[in-house]
Amino acid sequence: MSAMTPSTEMSEEMSEEMSGEVSGEVSEETPETARLIARGVSKSFGPIRALNEFDLEIGPGVTGLLGPNGSGKSTLLKLFSGQLRPDTGTVRVLGRDPFRDVSVFAALGLCPEQDKFYEELTGLDFVTALTRLHGYDARAARERAAAAMARVGMTAHERKPIRAMSRGMRQRTKIAQAIAHDPAIVLLDEPLTGADPVARAELIELIARLGAEGRCVVVSSHVLHEVEAMTHQVVLIRFGRLRAQGDIVRLRTLLDDRPYRIRVTTDAPRPLASRLLERLDHVRAVSVVADDALELTTLELDRACFDIPQLAGELGQTVRGFTSPDADLESLYRYLIEEA
């Protein structure tokens, strides 16, 4: 894996603006501010550089960690969870080095991508055993394990041997062990793999609640619409470098060289389409896509949001729908990752 070439990398000014990073010393952390910090982190595996002078700071709430296969997502999670140490740079979890300071594990919950269990145990026994490793006595660990299994919707199946569980049940059990000890940091690597549609919806709701409770939750996933259902805060990685970090909508507005597509629903789209082309210099193209809808492209979203309803009103029309198919996570990912 090679580092991003200058021809595909964002300009330094835009990269700094989109990531929200400021160069300098590692900041002092408090539970209310940054909880995960990587500064100047590089990590190689033989000739392959998984992370290259990587800088990142993540605070409370749910953050989606996105990037193509081999971009460095799993390596970053292993650094934050203390499974790896960086070749260069600094990694901090709640102000502590997770590779050297074992006390950090009390505040850390990890759901790994790998599907590895003690297959002969029941789900409840498995979660109880791992919770005891955090220092709880047998009774407290059992109570916490049962509560965590209930939270992931596994009470009815908690006494089933893991070897007899479906993939979705195994995923729920992995998430249960990650949250049973009430950690401030929760790292989830592809947590919805194998879950059926109902389970996915329930787990998305659970993950969003974990963030709303003030935890720092990082979710690595390939399924963009599911990440968008959990959070609008994302980190995009490519070739081991940070491409962008922040709110999806804000990041999209910074891509001012990329036109927005806007879909307008109204009773008479053809007259409105003609008026838009005649009167608005920022509108590049308009097409009627249905009997009650048109789509246009513009580089000036704010002006379009003001001008279009005004012109519709001049024609005696009511705008019944106004959406931007380009102001979503899928479009942002395409612009910053796939087309870069």
ChimeraX attribute file (.defattr): number of C-alpha atoms within 10 A of each C-alpha:
attribute: neighborCount
match mode: 1-to-1
recipient: residues
	/A:1	14
	/A:2	12
	/A:3	15
	/A:4	15
	/A:5	9
	/A:6	8
	/A:7	8
	/A:8	11
	/A:9	15
	/A:10	17
	/A:11	11
	/A:12	9
	/A:13	8
	/A:14	14
	/A:15	16
	/A:16	17
	/A:17	16
	/A:18	21
	/A:19	19
	/A:20	13
	/A:21	14
	/A:22	9
	/A:23	9
	/A:24	7
	/A:25	7
	/A:26	14
	/A:27	12
	/A:28	10
	/A:29	17
	/A:30	11
	/A:31	14
	/A:32	10
	/A:33	14
	/A:34	20
	/A:35	22
	/A:36	21
	/A:37	23
	/A:38	22
	/A:39	20
	/A:40	17
	/A:41	23
	/A:42	22
	/A:43	23
	/A:44	15
	/A:45	9
	/A:46	7
	/A:47	8
	/A:48	12
	/A:49	18
	/A:50	25
	/A:51	30
	/A:52	21
	/A:53	15
	/A:54	21
	/A:55	21
	/A:56	20
	/A:57	20
	/A:58	22
	/A:59	22
	/A:60	22
	/A:61	21
	/A:62	27
	/A:63	27
	/A:64	25
	/A:65	24
	/A:66	24
	/A:67	24
	/A:68	16
	/A:69	11
	/A:70	17
	/A:71	21
	/A:72	25
	/A:73	24
	/A:74	19
	/A:75	20
	/A:76	24
	/A:77	21
	/A:78	20
	/A:79	22
	/A:80	25
	/A:81	24
	/A:82	22
	/A:83	12
	/A:84	15
	/A:85	21
	/A:86	21
	/A:87	13
	/A:88	15
	/A:89	16
	/A:90	18
	/A:91	28
	/A:92	23
	/A:93	25
	/A:94	22
	/A:95	18
	/A:96	17
	/A:97	20
	/A:98	23
	/A:99	20
	/A:100	10
	/A:101	11
	/A:102	11
	/A:103	12
	/A:104	20
	/A:105	17
	/A:106	15
	/A:107	17
	/A:108	23
	/A:109	23
	/A:110	23
	/A:111	22
	/A:112	20
	/A:113	17
	/A:114	10
	/A:115	10
	/A:116	9
	/A:117	14
	/A:118	12
	/A:119	13
	/A:120	13
	/A:121	16
	/A:122	20
	/A:123	32
	/A:124	27
	/A:125	21
	/A:126	23
	/A:127	28
	/A:128	27
	/A:129	18
	/A:130	17
	/A:131	25
	/A:132	18
	/A:133	12
	/A:134	15
	/A:135	12
	/A:136	16
	/A:137	12
	/A:138	12
	/A:139	11
	/A:140	15
	/A:141	23
	/A:142	20
	/A:143	15
	/A:144	23
	/A:145	29
	/A:146	21
	/A:147	18
	/A:148	26
	/A:149	26
	/A:150	15
	/A:151	18
	/A:152	21
	/A:153	19
	/A:154	21
	/A:155	15
	/A:156	9
	/A:157	17
	/A:158	22
	/A:159	14
	/A:160	17
	/A:161	17
	/A:162	23
	/A:163	15
	/A:164	12
	/A:165	17
	/A:166	12
	/A:167	17
	/A:168	18
	/A:169	23
	/A:170	22
	/A:171	25
	/A:172	27
	/A:173	28
	/A:174	26
	/A:175	27
	/A:176	31
	/A:177	25
	/A:178	24
	/A:179	28
	/A:180	24
	/A:181	26
	/A:182	17
	/A:183	18
	/A:184	21
	/A:185	31
	/A:186	25
	/A:187	25
	/A:188	25
	/A:189	22
	/A:190	19
	/A:191	23
	/A:192	24
	/A:193	17
	/A:194	16
	/A:195	19
	/A:196	14
	/A:197	11
	/A:198	8
	/A:199	18
	/A:200	18
	/A:201	15
	/A:202	15
	/A:203	22
	/A:204	19
	/A:205	13
	/A:206	16
	/A:207	24
	/A:208	18
	/A:209	15
	/A:210	21
	/A:211	21
	/A:212	14
	/A:213	11
	/A:214	16
	/A:215	22
	/A:216	24
	/A:217	25
	/A:218	27
	/A:219	26
	/A:220	24
	/A:221	22
	/A:222	17
	/A:223	13
	/A:224	15
	/A:225	12
	/A:226	15
	/A:227	24
	/A:228	18
	/A:229	13
	/A:230	22
	/A:231	19
	/A:232	17
	/A:233	22
	/A:234	24
	/A:235	24
	/A:236	23
	/A:237	23
	/A:238	25
	/A:239	22
	/A:240	27
	/A:241	22
	/A:242	23
	/A:243	21
	/A:244	28
	/A:245	26
	/A:246	20
	/A:247	16
	/A:248	22
	/A:249	15
	/A:250	14
	/A:251	21
	/A:252	22
	/A:253	17
	/A:254	12
	/A:255	16
	/A:256	13
	/A:257	9
	/A:258	15
	/A:259	17
	/A:260	24
	/A:261	19
	/A:262	21
	/A:263	21
	/A:264	23
	/A:265	20
	/A:266	20
	/A:267	13
	/A:268	20
	/A:269	23
	/A:270	19
	/A:271	11
	/A:272	25
	/A:273	22
	/A:274	12
	/A:275	16
	/A:276	22
	/A:277	15
	/A:278	10
	/A:279	11
	/A:280	15
	/A:281	9
	/A:282	16
	/A:283	20
	/A:284	14
	/A:285	13
	/A:286	20
	/A:287	15
	/A:288	17
	/A:289	14
	/A:290	13
	/A:291	12
	/A:292	15
	/A:293	22
	/A:294	20
	/A:295	21
	/A:296	21
	/A:297	21
	/A:298	21
	/A:299	18
	/A:300	16
	/A:301	19
	/A:302	10
	/A:303	13
	/A:304	20
	/A:305	13
	/A:306	10
	/A:307	15
	/A:308	19
	/A:309	18
	/A:310	15
	/A:311	17
	/A:312	20
	/A:313	13
	/A:314	12
	/A:315	13
	/A:316	10
	/A:317	17
	/A:318	15
	/A:319	18
	/A:320	12
	/A:321	11
	/A:322	16
	/A:323	13
	/A:324	15
	/A:325	14
	/A:326	20
	/A:327	18
	/A:328	16
	/A:329	22
	/A:330	15
	/A:331	17
	/A:332	20
	/A:333	20
	/A:334	12
	/A:335	15
	/A:336	21
	/A:337	19
	/A:338	12
	/A:339	8
	/A:340	14
